[in-house]
Amino acid sequence: MFGYRVPAPDEAMLISGGRRGLGGAPFRVVTGHGKFVLPVFRKVRFLTLSMCESEVTETCVTRQGIALHVRAVIAFKVGNDHESIINAGQRFLSDQEQMSVLTGRIFAGHLRAIIGSMTVEEIVTERQKLAAEVLDTSKTEMAKIGLIVDSLQIQSIDDGETGYIDAMSAPHKAAIQRQAQIAQAQATQTAAEAQQEAARKQAEYARQTAVVQAEYSAEIDRAQAQAAQAGPLAQAHAQQEVLAAQTELAQRQAKLRQQQLVAEVVKPAEAEAERVRILAAAEAQRMKIQAEAAASYDRVALDRMLIDQLPQIVKEAAGGLAGANVNVLNGADGLGEIAAGLVSQGLTILDSVRQNLGGQDSDGARAAGDRSEGKANGLLQLPARKDKKSDDGPVDVD
C-alpha cells in the first residue's frame, strides 16, 4: 500500500518529520510492525539491528615493559531497547559503517590500558581474564553510543622478536623434553629386559627339550632290551591274551544271537497267540450277545403277535352271544360287567397261548383249550359273581 512501510526483523524504522519521539528524540522508533507514513511530510530511515564485527590489532606494552602484538575480535550490535536505538541512530544513522570503526578504537584503548597493568605471564595464561576486564571497562562507554558487546575473543598474542614468550616456555619445554627422554630410556631398558627374558626362556626351553628327548630315547632302548630278553615267554603271554579276547568276543556274539532269537521268534509267537486268544474271546462274546438278542427279539415278536390277535379273540367271544337270549336287569352296570367278562376271557386265552408256546404251564394250556372248545360250541362262560342288590334287580343269563 502506498505510504505503508514495514521494517525488516533485524531493522529499526526511524520516522522523522512529525511529532517527536520518546524522551524528546527527533524521530519515532518502530520495530516489529509496519506503519503508515505520509509521503513528502514524513521521512523514513532504517537502522540495522543485526550482529556486527570489529577486528582490533594493537601493540600493547605490559607492566614489565615488553611490547606485545595483540589481535582481538569484537562481536557487537545496536541494543533492542528504544533508548539504545535512539543513541545509535543519532550517531551512526547516516554512516552505519562507523560503528565497527568506533568500536575497534574504543576496545583498542581499553586493551592498551588493561595489558599495561598485567605481566606477560598473566596475559598468556589468563586470556579469559583479560577479555572479561576489557568488556567490563568498555560496557558503560558502549552503552552511551547505543551498542552492546556480545563477545570478545583474544585471537593471538605475539612478542615479536624479543623471544620472551619462548624463553618463558623454555623451562616447560626442557621439562617436557627431559620427561620424554626419560620415558624413551625407560622404554629402551624395558625392551632390552624383555629381550633378555625371552632369550633366557628360549634357552631353558631348549634345555628341557633336550632332557626330555634323552629320557625318551633311554626309555625306548630299555623297552627294546626287555623285549629282546623276554623272547618266547612274552610271545606266549601275548597269544594267551589274544585267545582270552577271542573267547570274550564269542560269548558276546552268542548272547547277542540269543537276544536276536527272542526278539525275532519268541516275542512274535507270543504276540500271535495272544492275538488269537483275544479274537476267540471276542467271537464267543459276540455269539452270546447275538443269541440273547435273538431270544429277546423272538419273545417280543410273539407278544406283539398275540396282542395284535387280542381284538379278534374278543370279537369271536362276543359273537357267541349273538344267538343267546340275555336279559340285563341292572342297566348300564350289567352291560359293563358283560363287556368286562368278554375282555377278561380274551386276556385269559392270550395268557394260555403264551404259556403253551413257552412250555411252562400245561394246566394253563388245557384250560385255554377248554375255553376254546366252549367258544366253538357257541357257549360263553362269564365269570361267577355274587348276586347283589340294585335298583334293577339281579341279572339272569339264559
Rosetta blueprint (number, residue, H / E / L):
1 M L
2 F L
3 G L
4 Y E
5 R E
6 V L
7 P L
8 A L
9 P L
10 D L
11 E E
12 A E
13 M E
14 L E
15 I E
16 S E
17 G L
18 G L
19 R L
20 R L
21 G L
22 L H
23 G H
24 G H
25 A L
26 P L
27 F L
28 R E
29 V E
30 V E
31 T L
32 G L
33 H L
34 G L
35 K E
36 F E
37 V L
38 L L
39 P L
40 V L
41 F L
42 R L
43 K E
44 V E
45 R E
46 F E
47 L E
48 T E
49 L L
50 S L
51 M L
52 C E
53 E E
54 S E
55 E E
56 V E
57 T E
58 E E
59 T E
60 C E
61 V E
62 T L
63 R L
64 Q L
65 G L
66 I L
67 A E
68 L E
69 H E
70 V E
71 R E
72 A E
73 V E
74 I E
75 A E
76 F E
77 K E
78 V E
79 G L
80 N L
81 D L
82 H H
83 E H
84 S H
85 I H
86 I H
87 N H
88 A H
89 G H
90 Q H
91 R H
92 F H
93 L L
94 S L
95 D L
96 Q L
97 E L
98 Q H
99 M H
100 S H
101 V H
102 L H
103 T H
104 G H
105 R H
106 I H
107 F H
108 A H
109 G H
110 H H
111 L H
112 R H
113 A H
114 I H
115 I H
116 G L
117 S L
118 M L
119 T L
120 V H
121 E H
122 E H
123 I H
124 V H
125 T H
126 E L
127 R H
128 Q H
129 K H
130 L H
131 A H
132 A H
133 E H
134 V H
135 L H
136 D H
137 T H
138 S H
139 K H
140 T H
141 E H
142 M H
143 A H
144 K H
145 I L
146 G L
147 L E
148 I E
149 V E
150 D E
151 S E
152 L E
153 Q E
154 I E
155 Q E
156 S E
157 I E
158 D E
159 D L
160 G L
161 E L
162 T L
163 G L
164 Y H
165 I H
166 D H
167 A H
168 M H
169 S H
170 A H
171 P H
172 H H
173 K H
174 A H
175 A H
176 I H
177 Q H
178 R H
179 Q H
180 A H
181 Q H
182 I H
183 A H
184 Q H
185 A H
186 Q H
187 A H
188 T H
189 Q H
190 T H
191 A H
192 A H
193 E H
194 A H
195 Q H
196 Q H
197 E H
198 A H
199 A H
200 R H
201 K H
202 Q H
203 A H
204 E H
205 Y H
206 A H
207 R H
208 Q H
209 T H
210 A H
211 V H
212 V H
213 Q H
214 A H
215 E H
216 Y H
217 S H
218 A H
219 E H
220 I H
221 D H
222 R H
223 A H
224 Q H
225 A H
226 Q H
227 A H
228 A H
229 Q H
230 A H
231 G L
232 P H
233 L H
234 A H
235 Q H
236 A H
237 H H
238 A H
239 Q H
240 Q H
241 E H
242 V H
243 L H
244 A H
245 A H
246 Q H
247 T H
248 E H
249 L H
250 A H
251 Q H
252 R H
253 Q H
254 A H
255 K H
256 L H
257 R H
258 Q H
259 Q H
260 Q H
261 L H
262 V H
263 A H
264 E H
265 V H
266 V H
267 K H
268 P H
269 A H
270 E H
271 A H
272 E H
273 A H
274 E H
275 R H
276 V H
277 R H
278 I H
279 L H
280 A H
281 A H
282 A H
283 E H
284 A H
285 Q H
286 R H
287 M H
288 K H
289 I H
290 Q H
291 A H
292 E H
293 A H
294 A H
295 A H
296 S H
297 Y H
298 D H
299 R H
300 V H
301 A H
302 L H
303 D H
304 R H
305 M H
306 L H
307 I H
308 D H
309 Q H
310 L H
311 P H
312 Q H
313 I H
314 V H
315 K H
316 E H
317 A H
318 A H
319 G H
320 G L
321 L L
322 A L
323 G L
324 A L
325 N L
326 V E
327 N E
328 V L
329 L L
330 N L
331 G H
332 A H
333 D H
334 G H
335 L H
336 G H
337 E H
338 I H
339 A H
340 A H
341 G H
342 L H
343 V H
344 S H
345 Q H
346 G H
347 L H
348 T H
349 I H
350 L H
351 D H
352 S H
353 V H
354 R H
355 Q H
356 N H
357 L H
358 G H
359 G L
360 Q L
361 D L
362 S H
363 D H
364 G H
365 A H
366 R H
367 A H
368 A H
369 G H
370 D H
371 R H
372 S H
373 E H
374 G H
375 K H
376 A H
377 N L
378 G L
379 L L
380 L L
381 Q L
382 L L
383 P L
384 A L
385 R L
386 K L
387 D L
388 K L
389 K L
390 S L
391 D L
392 D L
393 G L
394 P L
395 V L
396 D E
397 V E
398 D L
